[in-house]
Amino acid sequence: MLISNAFAQAAPAAAQDPLSGLTSMLPMVFVFVVLYFMMIRPQMKRAKEHKALLEGLQKNDEVLTQGGIVGKVVQISDSYVHIEVSPNTQIIVQKQAIGTVLPKGTLKSI
């Protein structure tokens, strides 16, 4: 009653910037590029190296599984590896569980 209503005035039509769409997409593109080089690419590289390690696996290699078991490869099949962890004691693990191939003589030094 004592205070009058305030109405917004219409702003004059401004010319639209032709690069505004590109400018608004640029941060998203930049974030995707950074994520690719910091997360996706190194993970793909590690997967390729692990695949090459598994393909090069041979009998009598000394290996360390991802669970921390150390042993010597006795037999290799398509999906599984027989590992001798102590004399006359073998375990069967999936090939994907092999973490690294150790240098020869590592088992004797442990």
ChimeraX attribute file (.defattr): number of C-alpha atoms within 10 A of each C-alpha:
attribute: neighborCount
match mode: 1-to-1
recipient: residues
	/A:1	4
	/A:2	4
	/A:3	5
	/A:4	6
	/A:5	7
	/A:6	6
	/A:7	6
	/A:8	6
	/A:9	6
	/A:10	6
	/A:11	6
	/A:12	6
	/A:13	6
	/A:14	6
	/A:15	6
	/A:16	7
	/A:17	8
	/A:18	8
	/A:19	8
	/A:20	10
	/A:21	9
	/A:22	10
	/A:23	11
	/A:24	10
	/A:25	10
	/A:26	11
	/A:27	11
	/A:28	11
	/A:29	12
	/A:30	11
	/A:31	10
	/A:32	11
	/A:33	12
	/A:34	12
	/A:35	12
	/A:36	13
	/A:37	11
	/A:38	11
	/A:39	10
	/A:40	12
	/A:41	12
	/A:42	12
	/A:43	13
	/A:44	11
	/A:45	11
	/A:46	11
	/A:47	12
	/A:48	11
	/A:49	12
	/A:50	16
	/A:51	13
	/A:52	11
	/A:53	15
	/A:54	16
	/A:55	10
	/A:56	10
	/A:57	18
	/A:58	15
	/A:59	13
	/A:60	14
	/A:61	18
	/A:62	23
	/A:63	23
	/A:64	18
	/A:65	18
	/A:66	12
	/A:67	9
	/A:68	11
	/A:69	14
	/A:70	22
	/A:71	23
	/A:72	23
	/A:73	22
	/A:74	18
	/A:75	15
	/A:76	16
	/A:77	9
	/A:78	7
	/A:79	9
	/A:80	15
	/A:81	23
	/A:82	19
	/A:83	26
	/A:84	19
	/A:85	17
	/A:86	12
	/A:87	6
	/A:88	6
	/A:89	8
	/A:90	17
	/A:91	14
	/A:92	14
	/A:93	14
	/A:94	14
	/A:95	19
	/A:96	14
	/A:97	16
	/A:98	22
	/A:99	17
	/A:100	16
	/A:101	20
	/A:102	15
	/A:103	10
	/A:104	12
	/A:105	10
	/A:106	12
	/A:107	15
	/A:108	6
	/A:109	5
	/A:110	6
